């Protein structure tokens, strides 16, 4: 088997395993640190993007669960709430890295299982994934893959 095919297979397996670990369901019984705030989605200390240097929200150690970022309409105003799942009546299965739209399209809820992960809605890629993507791009741009000859 040619080396470029081996490299592509290894990269595919690494990314597949990384993504599988990121979105796997876990036991969230350990304490987790989350940002906790509430405010309008525009012009508030809880609005996106949060300026963690100038006006950071409160950090709270939660007994268990995941951190939540809930963007929804409340009395016709778009608000953002950042909370711990253990602090509210939360009936969904806890899954790290998943966002869901409410059934009535009133809001959008994101869950994350890492400390202080509910600061933003932006996707954060690990350095390993970025390096793998750059390597794939390099191989493709140099036309060293067998199907590009």
N, C-alpha and C positions, 0 to 999 in steps of 0.2 A: 504494500500500500504506500502510495506517495506521501511524503512528509506533510504536504499542505492539507491533504485529506485528514491525516491523523490530527494535525493541529486544530482543524475545524471541528472535528468530532470531540476532541478534548474540551475545546471552548464551549461547544454546545452543551456538553454534560455538566461543566462547571456552572454555567449560567442557569441551566435547568435545576440543578441542586440548590443553588443560591436562592432562586425565586421560590422554590418549593419550601425552603426553610422560612423565608420571609412571610409567606402567607399561610403557613401551617397553623392549625388550631392548637393552642397551648392551654395549660392549666394556669390561670392567672390568679393564683392564691397568694403570691408574694406581694409585699408593699411596692408601690410605684409612685414616683414623683411626677406630678402634673401641674401645668399652669391652670389657674382658676380665675376666671373673670367673666363678665357679661357686659354687653353694651351694643350700641348700634353698629351696623356693619361699616358705617362711614363716620369718620371724625370721632372715634372714641378710643380709649386706651386698649380696648379688646379687638379693634378692627384690624384687618389684614392690610399690609404686613405689620406685625408687631415690631416696634423698635425696642429690642431687648436692652439697648444701652441707655436710652433716654428715659423710657417709661415702661419698665417691664411689669407684667402682671404678677400676681402673687403665685409663689410656688408652694405646693402643698404635698405632703407625703400622704398618700391614700393607703388604706388598709389592704386593698387588693383590687383586681380588675385591670382596666385599661384607661388610657386618657381619651377623652372625647372632645371633638370640635363640632359643634352643632350650629349650622347657619340656617335660620328659619324666620318666618314672618310671625310677629307677635303684635296683634292689634294693628295690622297693616304696615308695620315698620320692620325692615330687615335687620335682624339682630344676630350676634355671634355669642355663643356661650362656650366656654372652655371649662370642662369639669372632669371629675373622676366618675367612672361608671358605678363605683360603690356608693356614691353620694346621691344617686337618683334612682327612681324606680325604672330600671332598665331591663327589658325583657328579650333583647336580641342575643344571639350567640356571639360571644366575644371573639373577634378575629383581628389579628394585627394587620394593619395596612389596608383595610377595606373601608370604602366609602359607600354609603347607600342614600338613595333618594327616598323620602317619605312617600307612602302610598298615595297620599292626597296632593303630592307635589308641593307641599308647603315648605319643605326644607331639605337639607342635605346634612348627613351625619357621617363623620369620619372617626374611625377608631384606630388607635395605635398602642402598641405594647412596650414602648421603650421610654425611659425617663425623659420628661420634658419634650415629648414628641408632638404635642398638640399646639405648637407655636405657629405653625403655618400649614397651608394646604399644598405646598410645593412638594414634588417628589424628590426625595434625596437618594442619590445613587452612591453606593459605597465605592471607595477607590478601586476595589477589585473588579467590580462590574465596569467601571470606566476604563480601566486598563484592558479588559477583555474586548470591549467595544472598539477601542483604539487599535488593538492588534488585528481584529477582524477587518476594520476599515483599511489598515495598512496592507494586509494580504490581498484584499479585493482591489485596491487602487493600483497595486503593483502587478496585477493580473497574473498571480502565481497559482491561482486555483485552477484545477484541471478543466472545469467547465468553461473557463474564460479563454482558453487557447484556441 
